């Protein structure tokens, strides 16, 4: 992954401009926007999502608390992981709610450490989620705790897994892996020791999430899992780089200690948001690992034709988050690996993001 200083425009995204509203439009089949009282720190608008009574996605037969819980999950994913929200809308209608519940669970656990300045409070919150997983993915008679994401997760797992053998040990293993990785992160009071730590963290969080969604969509294929393993690592590592400006304000640094030592990057420069040459060299090395995993996931695309009776169409849609990760890595390279660059901190234009994901979904690529 070479360093360059000028951004390269993506022709496919420009050609996809006419599809910019496509994925948001698909939401009308499963989601209606309403007002919200919860906001992401950088958002200036209020949104809330509700589920309609379309076949395959309705929760109207469920108790009101279950319906409102799914509404809450959609709202949380839309506000805090907009790219994932758009990718989830590209899934077949019957799988969207389960994927939203799983992604909302990921949002809740991912935000535990950033939501407080006290690590012990984050650990308490994450251990609560550990217990919530035991109830949500436990025996059929188990009662989930009174949290909308836990309630939705409990309902979604039993609804979507009903035709694939029910909630099994593998689902509990993947859900627990996500929480356990977040707990280890909260307990870590130093920089990660090396790249393998980042890869393990990304595999246990984002790859586990992709495994869960693939399984919920009925995709059980070794090639799809292999692609998800690579993509999960790419997403996880890229997201840690994306979050560097926010992490630095909390005096947290996810650039590995050995990489920083190799390039002479000072953690104090990271904490102060200084994109020195040494810091950019360290970012370049970490980003190159993410790019290698992204390339590995995309290299599996021709083999996904065997992933299901649909010729791998659902598997490719589950892997759509590769679009946003790839775009971020391209933009990071264009800014000479300055993770603090204002354009990277601001993020991509939502209309452009919609267009890119819609175009990839239309073409059956990721």
C-alpha positions, 0 to 999 in steps of 0.5 A, spaced: 500 500 500 504 505 497 503 513 500 501 518 495 498 525 496 493 526 491 486 523 492 484 518 486 476 519 484 472 513 484 469 513 477 464 507 479 462 511 485 460 517 480 456 513 476 453 510 482 450 517 484 443 516 481 442 510 486 444 515 492 437 514 495 436 507 493 438 503 500 434 509 504 428 508 499 429 500 501 428 502 508 421 504 507 419 496 506 422 495 513 423 502 516 419 508 517 423 514 520 420 518 526 423 523 531 428 521 536 431 523 543 437 520 543 443 523 538 450 521 536 455 526 539 456 529 532 449 529 529 445 535 529 438 531 527 434 526 530 431 520 527 428 514 530 426 507 526 420 503 526 418 496 523 412 496 518 408 490 517 411 487 511 411 479 510 418 476 513 420 482 517 414 484 521 414 484 529 407 486 530 405 479 532 410 480 538 409 484 544 409 491 544 416 491 548 419 487 542 417 491 537 419 497 540 426 494 542 427 492 534 425 500 533 431 502 538 436 497 534 435 500 528 435 507 531 442 505 534 445 502 528 443 508 523 445 513 528 452 510 530 454 505 524 451 508 518 455 504 513 453 498 516 445 500 517 446 501 509 449 495 508 444 491 512 438 494 508 441 491 502 440 484 505 433 480 503 427 483 507 427 477 512 434 477 514 434 485 516 431 485 523 436 480 525 442 483 522 440 490 525 439 486 532 446 483 532 449 490 529 446 494 535 449 489 540 456 490 537 454 498 537 452 497 545 459 493 546 463 497 542 461 504 545 462 501 552 469 504 553 468 510 550 462 512 553 466 513 560 472 516 562 472 510 568 475 504 565 472 500 571 465 503 569 466 500 562 468 493 565 462 493 569 457 495 563 461 489 559 460 484 564 453 486 564 452 484 557 456 478 558 450 476 562 445 479 557 448 474 552 447 468 557 440 470 557 439 472 550 442 466 547 441 461 553 435 456 553 428 457 550 425 459 557 430 464 559 428 471 560 433 477 557 434 483 561 430 489 560 434 492 555 431 493 548 437 490 545 437 484 549 430 483 548 431 484 540 437 479 540 433 474 544 427 474 539 431 475 533 436 469 535 430 464 536 426 467 530 432 467 525 435 461 527 429 457 528 430 454 521 437 453 521 437 448 527 436 453 533 441 457 537 447 453 538 454 453 541 457 457 535 452 463 536 454 463 544 461 463 542 461 468 537 457 473 541 461 471 547 467 473 543 465 480 541 464 481 549 470 478 551 474 482 546 471 488 549 473 486 556 480 485 554 480 492 551 478 495 557 483 492 561 488 494 557 492 500 560 497 500 555 498 500 547 497 494 544 504 490 544 503 488 536 499 487 530 497 480 532 493 483 538 490 488 533 488 482 528 486 478 534 481 483 537 478 485 530 477 477 528 474 476 535 469 482 534 468 484 527 469 477 524 465 474 529 459 479 527 460 477 520 459 470 522 453 471 526 450 475 520 452 469 515 449 464 519 442 468 521 442 468 513 443 461 512 450 461 509 454 456 512 460 455 507 467 455 508 469 460 503 464 465 506 467 464 512 474 465 510 472 471 506 469 474 513 475 472 517 479 477 512 474 482 512 473 482 519 480 483 521 480 489 515 474 492 518 476 492 525 483 495 524 481 500 519 476 502 525 481 503 530 485 507 525 478 511 524 477 512 531 484 515 533 482 522 533 477 520 538 481 515 542 487 520 543 482 525 547 482 519 552 489 518 551 488 511 548 493 509 542 491 503 538 498 503 534 502 497 536 508 499 541 513 495 536 510 499 530 511 505 534 518 503 536 520 501 529 518 508 526 520 512 532 513 515 533 511 518 540 505 516 543 504 523 546 504 526 539 498 521 538 495 524 544 496 531 542 493 529 535 500 531 531 501 527 525 508 527 525 512 523 519 513 518 524 506 517 526 504 517 519 509 511 518 506 507 523 499 508 521 501 506 514 504 500 516 498 498 520 493 500 514 497 496 510 495 490 514 488 492 514 489 493 506 492 486 505 486 483 509 481 487 505 484 484 498 484 477 501 477 478 502 475 480 495 480 475 492 475 470 495 469 473 491 469 468 485 469 462 490 462 465 493 458 462 488 458 456 491 456 459 498 448 458 498 443 456 493 443 463 490 450 463 487 453 467 493 448 473 492 446 473 500 454 472 502 456 478 498 451 482 501 453 480 508 460 482 506 458 489 503 461 493 509 468 492 505 465 498 501 466 503 506 472 500 509 476 500 502 474 507 501 476 509 508 483 506 506 483 509 500 482 516 503 487 515 508 492 513 503 490 520 499 492 524 505 498 521 506 496 517 512 494 523 516 489 520 521 487 527 524 486 530 517 479 534 517 476 530 511 478 524 514 475 526 521 469 529 518 468 522 514 465 521 507 459 525 504 452 520 506 450 521 499 456 518 496 456 513 501 449 511 499 451 511 492 457 507 493 454 501 497 448 501 492 452 500 486 456 495 489 449 491 492 447 492 485 453 489 481 453 484 486 460 486 489 464 488 495 
